[in-house]
Amino acid sequence: MTQSISQHLPDEGAAGTDVLRQVAERVRWISTAIVDAANRGRPNESGVKVGGHQASSASMVEIMVSLWFSELTSIDRVSVKPHASPVLHAINYLLGDLDEKYLSTLRAKGGLQSYPSRRKDPDTVDFSTGSVGIGATAALWAAMSHRYVSSHFPTAPPAGRFVSLLGDAELDEGAIWEAVADPSVARLGELLWIVDLNRQSLDRVVPDVQIHRLMGMFEAAGWQVITLKWGRAIAELFGRGGGDELRRRLEDMPNEEYQRLLRVDSSEIADRIVGQHGSDQLRKLLGSLPTAELAHAVRDLGGHDIGLLLDTYRTVDSTRPTIIFAYTVKGRGLPTEGHPNNHSALLTGEQMLELARVTGTDLDDPWATFAAGSPAARLCDARGSDMARAPVVTQPTGQVPVRLGRAHKAPVSTQAALGRFLADFKRSAPEIAARVVTCSPDVASSTNLGGWINKTGVWSVQDRLDWFADDAERVLKWSEVTSGQHIELGIAEVNLVSLLGELGATWSRWGERLIPIATLYDPFVSRALEPWSYGIYAGGQSIIVGTPSGVTLAPEGGAHQSITTPSIGLEQPECIAWEPVFAQDLEWCMLAAMAQVGIEGGTSSYFRLSTRPVDQGLSSLPEDDVMLERRRRQAVAGGYRITTHDPADEQVTLVGVGAILPEVIAAADALADQGITAGVVCLTSPDLVFRSFNQRGTIGQTRGDDIISTLFPAEHPTPLVTVLDGHPHTLSFLAGARGDRIRCLGVTDFGQSTGLEDAYRLHGIDPGAIADAALTLIGR
């Protein structure tokens, strides 16, 4: 049931709230000055707007001051709405967590980021935000990640509340509702969201009917819903004669009308409220108030009443998540207050001077703190000490091995090999395997995680009775226990990768390394890309397995055939894209990827796998130990040559990736029948090969594996035919390795339900098409 907090709650105490109001006034000034300094105080020869959000920051000030200067502890974690980053920096400055030199560097190189950035800002930022809606849900997934870590590792440090501060317009984002709707979220009592309900988005005033619908949706998901609409000052007026009518009038008026009320001369406010139908009693009440007092009263919203906010925090139900809808005024206390177009509006020099006069500050000395020994200064010092955090102590973990030793002989798909790999890994390296956590959006069994789940169990906040434990016909043992190592979410890829990002950040948040691996259908990688990219940007290292991929899943048709994912993998920063075809390659590459997850300077990985069984003999694995190790090193560097003849003897080189490699080898055999020597190169990671190509000869950079020269020796140029089950431009860069003529084969159109051979012929990636492309290149 919605809870509405009113003036009847006990006051925090006049002295305490007075000091907090002084701090809030200073925070509002400094945050406004931070944006002003970035725009009017710095030379800008490019003419490109620097920007900032003074109005969006101003509405959040009392909410954030009430938290940082009274409510939060050092183990709480807060996600701050993107456009309120200047408020966060102003608070950190007053707490002694940010050097003054940074206050004039908003959106400058090496300075304060445009939006809160956990890895790039110089002060304490708990969550990167900026991807609207996704940063807000990050605290939710961090809460779940901490619960997971705590249930597995007794050395994990405690955590407090996970708070998200978000704008009301941010609730339009689908990521919010996918997260809220997940059944597991209803048990996260440490979760607190506070909505800055300033009733404005970028371009408009938000219709009032929106809030009622939103509250109902959170209630239906099991959240405690609290609404703070009015502050105590105006609530006192509501108790006088005519007060009920005043309240009804203010609450019934459209948001747009209320916003207009904030912009008119204070002498007009009473007449606008009374309108044509107001009673004499209402007119009498309003007429009894000085115009300045009435102007203050109509602005007295719950989100600006610090005492009310503090009392509200004490009513939070710790057994379920809570959301507080705190009504505010966008641009609170600024000349742009309440203006419908104030979102990116910047105060002029004259307006900044006037704001300095009103707030008792100085534009020539904008970063002045409180006088030493004053109550406000003592509060800042005390809270700075309270909020200081000890350095994260990283717990030691085992080493990821470079090989497991399984002999891969029978035909197998890479998707099936993944399931076998995880089982082998738990047996061969139990200490580091205890750090692996798998996730899936209700496709665990269909992506071959069944064996792993049978061994490790499904993680749950509390042990649950397995009603099918005595069913002898059940293949998948779905035991939900606190010690499980698989997390199953509903069918929502955004939730999956958002959780993945936070699981991948536990090493830096709490010193406990996890190696999160998620499986999802490869066609839905695009759907999950933005939140996963956000997670990587914010420091979450993880592994995504997209399977099955491409038109190789021929009978499923175009809706389940991924075309652009190879290119996505190539382009994603701080991520290595892999597409092995053989089980041995998958083992080597997966181990290499796991070794880079959950460590300082690590990286994420994306694996594109297939359900097509492949003859493992086609890999021509060397039997000699020395040559086998050489093959392993090349596989984890990006690729290797399957053919063993001298590259000098080749007339054409065929380059294949993933499940299409049997067709590439078949085409080479067909060319051999025509007396043409074709080399076959198997790429396990076009991404790493591209990096090798792009770094070759670069001055001033550390040179990595020169795999490009190994695969395509400069002294033996030959025409290239590249083939993959994805968009052909992914490998087009290979033409630049030696200046070879090239033909790129792949998938450029939607597929249809067919058999495998028909699908390959339909898209021109069958052996005949590959051989034909080679013959054309060499003039035959």
C-alpha positions in Angstrom: 0.0 0.0 0.0 1.3 3.5 -0.9 2.6 5.3 2.2 2.3 9.1 2.2 4.6 10.8 4.7 3.3 14.1 6.0 4.1 16.8 8.6 2.9 14.5 11.4 6.3 12.8 11.6 8.6 14.1 14.4 11.0 16.8 13.4 14.7 16.1 13.1 15.5 19.1 15.3 15.7 22.8 14.3 19.5 23.2 14.9 20.4 20.1 12.9 18.2 20.8 9.9 19.3 24.5 9.9 22.9 23.4 9.4 21.9 20.9 6.7 20.1 23.7 4.9 23.2 25.8 5.0 25.2 22.9 3.5 22.5 22.5 0.9 22.7 26.1 0.0 26.4 25.9 -0.5 26.2 22.6 -2.5 23.6 24.2 -4.8 26.0 27.2 -5.4 29.1 25.0 -5.9 27.3 22.6 -8.3 26.0 25.5 -10.3 29.4 27.2 -10.3 31.0 23.9 -11.5 28.9 24.1 -14.7 29.4 27.8 -15.0 33.1 27.5 -14.8 33.1 24.8 -17.6 31.2 27.1 -19.9 32.0 30.7 -19.2 35.3 30.2 -17.3 37.2 28.2 -19.9 38.4 29.2 -23.4 36.5 27.4 -26.0 38.1 27.8 -29.5 36.2 24.9 -31.0 32.8 26.5 -30.6 31.4 23.1 -29.5 29.0 23.5 -26.6 30.4 22.2 -23.3 27.0 22.1 -21.5 25.9 20.8 -18.2 22.7 20.6 -16.2 22.4 23.3 -13.6 18.6 22.9 -13.2 18.6 19.1 -13.0 21.3 19.4 -10.3 19.5 22.0 -8.3 16.4 19.8 -7.8 18.5 17.0 -6.3 20.4 19.1 -3.7 18.3 18.5 -0.6 17.8 14.8 -1.3 21.6 14.3 -1.7 22.6 16.5 1.2 20.2 14.6 3.5 21.9 11.4 2.5 25.6 12.2 2.5 25.5 14.6 5.5 23.3 12.6 7.8 22.0 9.2 6.6 24.7 7.2 4.6 27.4 5.1 6.0 30.7 4.3 4.4 29.5 0.8 3.3 26.4 2.2 1.5 26.6 2.5 -2.3 24.8 5.1 -4.3 24.0 5.5 -8.0 23.5 9.2 -8.8 21.3 10.3 -11.7 23.5 11.4 -14.7 22.6 15.0 -14.8 23.2 15.5 -11.0 27.0 14.8 -11.3 27.9 18.4 -10.3 26.0 17.9 -7.0 28.0 14.7 -6.3 31.3 16.5 -7.0 30.3 19.5 -4.8 29.4 17.1 -1.9 32.6 15.2 -2.3 34.5 18.5 -2.3 33.0 19.6 1.0 33.7 16.2 2.5 37.4 16.5 1.5 37.2 13.8 -1.1 37.9 16.0 -4.1 40.7 18.5 -4.7 39.6 22.0 -5.5 41.7 22.0 -8.7 39.1 19.7 -10.3 36.1 22.0 -9.7 36.7 24.0 -12.8 37.4 20.9 -15.0 33.9 19.5 -15.7 34.0 17.9 -19.2 37.6 18.8 -19.7 40.5 16.3 -20.4 41.6 14.7 -17.2 38.8 16.4 -15.3 35.3 15.7 -14.0 33.3 13.6 -16.4 30.1 14.7 -17.9 28.3 12.0 -15.9 29.3 10.1 -12.8 32.1 7.7 -13.8 33.4 5.1 -11.4 36.6 4.6 -13.2 37.3 8.0 -14.7 36.3 10.6 -12.1 38.9 11.6 -9.5 36.6 11.4 -6.5 34.4 8.6 -5.1 31.8 7.5 -7.5 30.0 4.2 -6.7 28.3 3.6 -10.1 28.8 5.0 -13.5 25.7 6.5 -14.9 24.8 8.1 -18.2 23.1 5.3 -20.0 19.7 6.3 -18.8 17.9 3.7 -16.8 20.8 1.3 -16.8 22.9 3.1 -14.2 19.9 3.3 -12.0 19.4 -0.4 -12.0 23.1 -1.1 -11.4 22.7 -0.7 -7.7 20.0 -3.3 -7.7 22.3 -5.8 -9.4 25.2 -4.8 -7.2 23.0 -5.7 -4.2 22.3 -9.1 -5.6 26.0 -9.6 -6.5 27.0 -8.8 -2.9 24.5 -11.3 -1.6 26.0 -13.9 -3.9 29.6 -13.1 -2.8 28.6 -13.1 0.9 27.0 -16.5 0.6 30.1 -18.0 -1.0 33.1 -16.3 0.7 33.2 -15.7 4.5 36.0 -13.1 3.9 33.6 -10.8 1.9 33.2 -7.5 3.7 29.7 -6.3 4.7 27.6 -4.0 2.6 24.9 -1.5 3.6 22.2 -0.1 1.5 22.2 0.2 -2.3 20.6 3.5 -3.2 19.6 4.8 -6.6 18.8 8.4 -7.2 17.0 8.8 -10.5 14.8 11.3 -12.4 11.2 10.7 -13.0 11.6 10.8 -16.7 14.2 8.0 -16.4 11.3 5.7 -15.4 10.3 5.7 -19.1 13.2 3.4 -19.8 12.4 -0.3 -20.3 15.6 -1.4 -18.4 13.9 -0.1 -15.2 10.9 -2.3 -15.6 12.7 -5.4 -16.7 14.7 -5.2 -13.5 11.8 -4.3 -11.2 9.7 -7.2 -12.6 12.3 -9.9 -11.8 10.9 -12.0 -9.0 14.2 -12.2 -7.1 14.3 -8.4 -6.7 11.3 -8.3 -4.3 13.5 -9.8 -1.6 16.2 -7.2 -1.7 15.4 -5.1 1.4 18.7 -3.3 1.2 17.5 -1.6 -2.0 16.3 2.0 -1.9 15.4 4.1 -4.8 14.6 7.8 -4.6 12.9 9.5 -7.5 13.6 13.2 -8.1 10.0 13.9 -9.2 10.6 17.3 -10.7 7.9 16.6 -13.4 10.1 17.6 -16.2 12.0 15.7 -18.9 14.4 17.1 -21.5 11.7 18.7 -23.6 8.5 18.9 -21.7 6.6 18.9 -18.4 5.5 15.3 -17.6 1.8 14.7 -17.4 0.6 14.2 -13.8 -1.3 11.0 -14.5 2.1 9.3 -14.9 3.0 9.2 -11.2 -0.1 7.2 -10.2 0.6 4.6 -12.8 4.2 4.3 -11.7 3.4 3.9 -8.0 0.9 1.1 -8.8 3.5 -0.7 -10.9 6.0 -0.7 -8.1 3.4 -1.8 -5.6 2.5 -4.7 -7.8 6.1 -5.8 -7.9 6.2 -5.9 -4.1 8.0 -2.7 -3.3 7.3 -0.3 -0.4 6.1 2.9 -2.1 6.4 6.2 -0.2 5.3 9.6 -1.6 6.7 12.9 -0.4 4.6 15.5 -2.1 4.5 18.5 0.3 6.9 19.9 2.9 5.9 20.7 6.5 5.5 24.5 5.9 2.7 24.2 3.3 1.3 21.2 5.2 0.7 23.6 8.1 -1.4 25.8 5.8 -3.5 22.7 4.8 -4.6 22.5 8.4 -6.1 26.0 8.5 -9.5 27.1 7.3 -9.6 26.8 3.6 -6.5 24.5 3.7 -8.3 21.5 2.4 -9.5 23.4 -0.6 -5.9 24.7 -1.2 -4.6 21.2 -1.1 -7.2 19.9 -3.5 -6.6 22.9 -5.9 -2.8 22.4 -5.9 -3.0 18.6 -6.3 -5.7 18.7 -9.0 -4.0 21.3 -11.2 -2.0 19.9 -14.1 1.7 19.8 -13.8 2.0 22.4 -16.5 -0.2 24.8 -14.5 1.8 24.2 -11.4 5.1 24.9 -13.2 3.6 28.1 -14.6 2.7 29.2 -11.0 6.4 29.1 -10.2 7.3 31.5 -13.0 4.8 34.3 -12.4 5.3 37.4 -10.1 4.6 36.5 -6.5 1.7 39.0 -6.5 -0.2 36.9 -9.0 0.0 33.6 -7.2 -3.1 34.0 -5.0 -5.3 35.0 -7.9 -4.1 32.1 -10.1 -4.8 29.6 -7.3 -8.2 30.9 -6.6 -9.1 31.1 -10.2 -12.8 31.4 -11.2 -14.2 28.8 -8.8 -12.3 29.3 -5.5 -14.3 29.9 -2.4 -14.2 33.0 -0.2 -12.5 30.9 2.5 -9.7 30.0 0.2 -9.3 33.6 -0.9 -9.2 34.6 2.8 -6.5 32.1 3.6 -4.3 33.2 0.7 -4.9 36.8 1.4 -3.7 36.4 5.0 -0.2 35.4 3.7 2.5 37.8 2.6 3.3 37.3 -1.1 6.8 36.1 -0.3 5.5 33.6 2.2 2.9 32.3 -0.3 5.6 32.0 -3.0 7.7 30.0 -0.6 4.8 27.8 0.4 3.9 26.7 -3.1 7.5 25.7 -3.6 7.6 23.7 -0.4 7.7 20.2 -1.8 8.6 17.0 0.1 11.9 16.5 -1.8 13.2 19.9 -0.5 12.2 19.4 3.1 15.4 17.9 4.7 13.8 17.1 8.0 11.0 15.3 6.3 13.4 13.4 4.2 15.4 12.3 7.2 12.3 11.1 9.0 11.2 9.2 5.9 14.4 7.2 5.8 13.5 5.9 9.2 10.2 4.4 7.9 11.9 2.3 5.2 10.9 -1.4 5.4 14.2 -3.4 5.5 12.5 -6.6 4.3 11.7 -5.4 0.8 12.9 -2.8 -1.7 11.6 0.7 -1.2 11.0 3.6 -3.6 10.4 7.1 -2.5 8.8 9.5 -4.9 10.1 12.9 -3.7 8.4 15.9 -5.4 10.9 18.6 -6.3 11.2 21.7 -8.5 13.6 21.5 -11.4 16.0 24.4 -11.1 15.2 24.9 -7.4 16.6 28.2 -6.2 17.9 29.2 -9.6 16.6 32.0 -11.9 15.5 29.1 -14.3 13.4 27.5 -11.6 10.4 25.6 -13.1 11.0 26.9 -16.6 9.9 24.2 -19.1 13.0 24.7 -21.2 15.5 24.8 -18.3 17.1 21.4 -18.8 20.2 22.5 -20.5 19.8 26.3 -19.8 22.9 28.0 -18.5 22.9 30.9 -16.1 24.2 34.1 -17.5 27.0 36.1 -15.8 24.4 38.5 -14.4 22.3 35.6 -13.0 25.4 34.0 -11.4 26.2 37.3 -9.7 22.6 37.5 -8.4 22.7 33.9 -7.2 26.0 34.7 -5.4 24.3 37.7 -3.7 21.3 35.6 -2.6 23.4 32.7 -1.3 26.1 34.8 0.4 28.9 33.6 -1.9 31.3 35.2 -4.2 31.7 34.6 -8.0 35.3 35.6 -7.7 35.9 32.9 -5.1 33.3 30.3 -6.0 34.9 27.4 -4.1 35.0 28.9 -0.7 34.1 26.4 2.1 32.6 27.1 5.5 34.5 29.2 8.1 36.7 27.0 10.3 34.9 26.0 13.5 31.5 26.8 12.2 28.7 24.2 12.7 28.6 23.6 9.0 32.4 23.1 8.8 32.3 20.7 11.7 29.6 18.7 10.1 31.6 18.5 6.8 34.7 17.3 8.7 32.7 14.8 10.7 30.9 13.4 7.7 34.0 13.3 5.7 35.6 11.1 8.3 32.4 8.9 8.6 32.3 8.3 4.9 36.0 7.6 4.3 36.5 4.0 3.1 39.4 1.7 3.7 41.2 0.4 0.6 39.8 -2.7 -0.9 41.8 -5.8 0.1 41.9 -8.3 -2.8 41.6 -11.9 -1.6 44.1 -14.4 -3.1 42.6 -16.8 -5.7 43.9 -19.8 -7.6 45.5 -19.5 -11.1 43.5 -20.3 -14.2 45.3 -23.2 -16.0 46.2 -22.9 -19.6 45.0 -26.4 -20.5 42.8 -29.1 -19.0 44.0 -32.1 -21.0 40.8 -33.6 -22.3 41.2 -35.4 -25.7 38.6 -34.1 -28.1 38.1 -36.7 -30.8 34.4 -37.3 -31.4 32.4 -34.8 -33.5 31.0 -32.2 -31.2 29.7 -28.6 -31.4 31.3 -25.8 -29.6 28.1 -25.3 -27.6 28.2 -28.9 -26.4 31.9 -28.5 -25.8 31.2 -25.6 -23.5 29.2 -27.8 -21.2 31.9 -30.4 -21.1 34.5 -27.7 -20.5 32.8 -26.3 -17.4 32.5 -29.8 -15.9 36.2 -30.5 -16.7 37.2 -27.2 -15.2 35.5 -27.8 -11.9 37.2 -31.1 -11.6 40.7 -29.9 -12.8 40.9 -26.6 -11.0 38.4 -26.6 -8.1 39.8 -23.6 -6.2 39.4 -21.2 -9.1 36.3 -22.9 -10.3 34.6 -21.9 -7.1 34.9 -18.3 -8.4 32.9 -19.1 -11.5 29.3 -18.1 -11.6 27.1 -18.8 -14.7 24.0 -16.8 -15.6 21.3 -17.4 -18.1 17.9 -15.8 -19.1 15.9 -19.0 -18.9 18.0 -20.8 -21.5 20.5 -22.7 -19.3 19.5 -26.2 -20.5 19.3 -25.2 -24.2 22.8 -23.6 -24.0 24.4 -26.7 -22.5 24.8 -25.6 -18.9 22.9 -28.6 -17.6 26.0 -30.6 -16.5 27.5 -27.6 -14.7 24.2 -26.9 -12.9 23.9 -30.5 -11.8 27.3 -30.2 -10.2 27.0 -26.8 -8.6 23.3 -26.0 -8.1 21.3 -22.9 -8.7 22.0 -20.0 -6.4 19.1 -18.6 -4.3 19.0 -16.1 -1.5 17.7 -18.9 0.7 17.6 -22.6 0.3 14.4 -23.8 -1.4 12.8 -27.3 -1.4 13.4 -29.2 -4.6 10.0 -30.9 -5.2 11.4 -32.9 -8.1 14.4 -34.3 -6.2 12.9 -37.8 -6.2 11.9 -37.8 -9.9 14.1 -40.5 -11.5 13.4 -39.2 -15.0 14.6 -35.7 -14.4 17.8 -34.9 -16.3 18.4 -31.4 -14.9 18.8 -31.2 -11.2 17.4 -27.8 -10.3 18.5 -27.5 -6.6 18.2 -23.9 -5.5 20.6 -23.3 -2.6 22.7 -20.5 -1.2 25.9 -22.3 -2.3 24.8 -22.7 -6.0 26.9 -21.2 -8.8 24.3 -20.6 -11.4 21.9 -17.7 -11.4 18.8 -18.0 -13.5 16.9 -14.9 -14.5 13.7 -14.4 -16.5 13.7 -13.9 -20.2 15.3 -10.4 -20.1 18.7 -10.1 -21.7 19.1 -6.6 -20.2 18.8 -8.0 -16.7 21.2 -10.8 -17.6 24.1 -8.6 -18.7 23.4 -5.9 -16.1 23.8 -8.5 -13.4 26.8 -9.8 -15.3 28.5 -6.4 -15.1 28.1 -6.2 -11.3 29.2 -9.8 -10.7 32.3 -8.8 -12.7 33.0 -5.8 -10.5 33.0 -7.6 -7.1 36.8 -7.9 -7.2 37.1 -4.1 -7.2 34.2 -3.4 -4.9 34.7 -6.0 -2.2 38.0 -7.7 -3.0 36.3 -11.0 -4.0 37.0 -12.1 -7.5 34.3 -13.7 -9.6 34.4 -15.1 -13.1 30.9 -14.6 -14.5 29.9 -16.4 -17.6 26.5 -15.8 -19.2 24.9 -17.8 -22.0 22.2 -16.3 -24.3 21.0 -16.8 -27.8 23.4 -15.1 -30.1 20.7 -13.2 -32.1 19.9 -11.4 -28.8 23.4 -10.1 -28.2 22.4 -6.9 -29.9 19.5 -6.4 -27.5 21.9 -6.9 -24.6 24.7 -4.7 -26.0 24.1 -1.4 -24.4 23.8 -2.6 -20.8 26.7 -4.9 -21.3 28.8 -2.1 -22.8 27.8 0.0 -19.8 28.9 -2.7 -17.4 32.3 -2.9 -19.1 32.7 0.9 -19.1 31.9 0.8 -15.4 34.6 -1.8 -14.7 32.7 -5.0 -14.8 34.7 -7.8 -16.5 32.7 -10.8 -17.7 32.3 -13.4 -20.4 29.2 -13.6 -22.7 28.6 -16.7 -24.7 26.3 -16.2 -27.7 24.9 -19.5 -28.9 23.8 -20.7 -31.3 25.0 -18.3 -33.9 24.5 -17.4 -37.6 22.5 -19.1 -40.3 24.1 -22.4 -39.3 21.0 -22.8 -37.1 19.3 -23.2 -40.4 15.9 -24.7 -39.4 15.2 -21.8 -36.9 14.9 -19.3 -39.7 15.8 -15.6 -40.0 14.4 -14.6 -36.6 17.1 -16.7 -34.8 20.0 -16.2 -37.2 22.6 -13.6 -36.2 24.4 -11.7 -38.9 26.1 -8.6 -37.3 27.4 -10.1 -34.1 30.9 -10.8 -35.4 31.3 -7.1 -36.1 29.9 -6.2 -32.7 32.5 -8.3 -31.0 35.2 -6.7 -33.1 34.1 -3.2 -32.2 33.3 -3.5 -28.5 36.0 -1.7 -26.3 37.7 -3.6 -23.5 36.4 -6.9 -24.8 37.9 -9.8 -26.9 35.7 -11.5 -29.4 36.2 -15.2 -30.0 34.7 -17.7 -32.4 36.5 -21.1 -32.1 35.4 -24.0 -34.2 37.1 -26.9 -32.5 36.6 -28.1 -28.9 40.3 -27.9 -28.2 40.4 -24.3 -29.4 37.4 -23.5 -27.2 39.1 -24.9 -24.2 42.3 -23.0 -24.7 40.6 -19.7 -25.6 38.0 -19.9 -22.8 40.8 -20.5 -20.2 42.7 -17.5 -21.7 39.6 -15.4 -21.4 38.8 -16.5 -17.8 42.4 -15.6 -16.7 41.6 -12.0 -17.7 38.4 -11.6 -15.7 38.2 -10.2 -12.2 41.7 -8.7 -12.1 43.3 -5.3 -12.3 43.8 -4.4 -16.0 41.6 -7.4 -17.1 39.2 -7.6 -20.0 35.8 -9.1 -20.9 35.2 -11.6 -23.7 32.5 -12.6 -26.1 32.3 -16.1 -27.5 30.2 -16.9 -30.6 29.4 -20.6 -30.5 27.4 -23.0 -32.7 25.3 -26.1 -32.3 26.8 -27.7 -35.4 28.8 -30.9 -34.6 32.2 -30.7 -36.3 34.7 -33.4 -37.0 37.5 -32.7 -34.6 40.0 -34.5 -36.9 39.8 -31.5 -39.3 41.8 -29.5 -36.8 45.0 -31.5 -37.6 46.2 -31.1 -34.1 50.0 -31.7 -33.8 51.0 -34.8 -31.8 54.4 -33.4 -30.8 54.2 -31.6 -27.4 56.3 -28.7 -28.6 54.2 -28.1 -31.7 51.0 -28.6 -29.7 52.0 -25.9 -27.4 52.8 -23.7 -30.4 49.3 -24.3 -31.7 47.8 -23.4 -28.4 49.7 -20.1 -28.3 48.6 -19.3 -31.8 45.0 -20.2 -31.0 44.9 -17.8 -28.0 46.6 -15.2 -30.1 43.9 -15.2 -32.7 44.5 -18.0 -35.3 46.7 -20.6 -36.9 47.4 -22.3 -40.2 45.7 -25.8 -40.7 47.6 -26.5 -43.8 51.2 -27.5 -43.3 52.8 -26.7 -46.7 55.1 -23.7 -47.2 53.1 -20.5 -47.7 55.4 -19.8 -50.6 53.7 -22.7 -52.5 50.2 -21.3 -52.1 48.2 -19.8 -55.0 45.3 -18.7 -52.8 44.6 -18.5 -49.1 41.2 -19.4 -47.6 40.5 -17.9 -44.3 37.6 -19.4 -42.2 36.0 -18.6 -38.8 33.9 -20.8 -36.7 31.3 -23.3 -37.8 31.9 -22.6 -41.5 35.4 -24.0 -41.4 34.5 -27.5 -42.7 33.2 -25.8 -45.9 36.5 -23.9 -46.2 38.5 -27.1 -45.9 36.2 -28.8 -48.4 36.8 -26.0 -50.8 40.6 -26.3 -50.4 40.3 -30.0 -51.2 38.2 -29.2 -54.3 40.8 -26.7 -55.4 43.6 -29.3 -54.9 41.7 -31.6 -57.3 42.1 -28.9 -59.8 45.9 -28.7 -59.1 45.6 -25.5 -57.1 47.4 -25.2 -53.7 45.2 -23.4 -51.3 46.3 -22.5 -47.8 43.7 -22.7 -45.0 43.9 -20.3 -42.1 41.6 -20.8 -39.1 40.9 -17.7 -37.0 39.8 -18.2 -33.4 39.5 -14.5 -32.9 39.3 -12.0 -35.8 39.3 -9.4 -33.1 42.9 -10.2 -31.9 44.1 -10.6 -35.5 42.7 -7.1 -36.3 44.5 -5.7 -33.2 47.8 -7.4 -34.4 47.2 -5.8 -37.8 46.4 -2.4 -36.4 49.4 -2.3 -34.0 52.0 -3.5 -36.5 54.7 -0.9 -36.8 53.0 1.5 -34.4 55.5 3.7 -32.6 55.1 4.4 -28.9 52.8 1.4 -28.1 53.5 -2.0 -26.6 53.5 -4.5 -29.4 51.5 -7.6 -28.8 51.5 -10.9 -30.6 52.4 -10.4 -34.2 50.0 -13.2 -35.2 49.1 -11.3 -38.4 52.6 -11.9 -39.8 52.6 -15.5 -38.8 49.3 -16.2 -40.6 50.0 -13.9 -43.6 53.8 -13.7 -44.1 54.7 -10.5 -45.9 57.1 -12.3 -48.2 54.4 -14.6 -49.7 51.4 -12.5 -50.8 48.5 -14.4 -52.2 44.9 -13.6 -53.0 42.5 -14.1 -50.0 39.0 -15.6 -49.7 37.5 -15.0 -46.3 34.5 -16.9 -45.1 32.4 -16.6 -41.9 28.8 -17.2 -40.8 28.2 -13.4 -40.3 28.6 -10.2 -42.2 31.6 -10.5 -44.6 33.0 -7.0 -43.9 34.2 -8.4 -40.5 37.3 -9.8 -42.2 37.8 -7.2 -45.0 40.7 -5.6 -43.1 42.8 -8.6 -44.0 43.3 -7.1 -47.5 45.5 -4.5 -45.8 47.9 -7.0 -44.2 49.9 -7.4 -47.4 47.9 -5.6 -50.0 46.3 -8.8 -51.2 43.3 -9.0 -53.6 40.4 -10.3 -51.5 36.9 -11.7 -51.7 34.8 -11.6 -48.6 32.1 -14.2 -48.2 29.4 -14.2 -45.5 25.8 -13.4 -44.7 24.3 -10.1 -45.8 20.6 -10.8 -45.7 17.9 -12.3 -43.5 17.7 -16.1 -43.6 14.8 -18.5 -43.8 14.1 -21.9 -42.5 16.1 -24.4 -44.5 18.5 -27.3 -44.1 22.1 -26.5 -43.3 23.4 -27.2 -46.9 20.6 -25.1 -48.4 21.3 -22.3 -46.0 25.0 -22.2 -47.0 24.1 -22.3 -50.7 21.5 -19.6 -50.2 24.0 -17.2 -48.7 27.0 -18.2 -51.0 29.2 -19.7 -48.3 29.0 -23.4 -49.4 32.2 -25.2 -50.7 31.3 -24.5 -54.3 30.9 -20.8 -53.8 34.2 -20.6 -51.8 36.1 -22.5 -54.5 34.5 -20.4 -57.2 35.6 -17.2 -55.4 39.1 -18.5 -55.2 39.2 -19.5 -58.9 37.9 -16.0 -59.9 40.6 -14.3 -57.8 43.4 -16.2 -59.5 42.0 -15.8 -63.0 40.8 -19.4 -63.5 
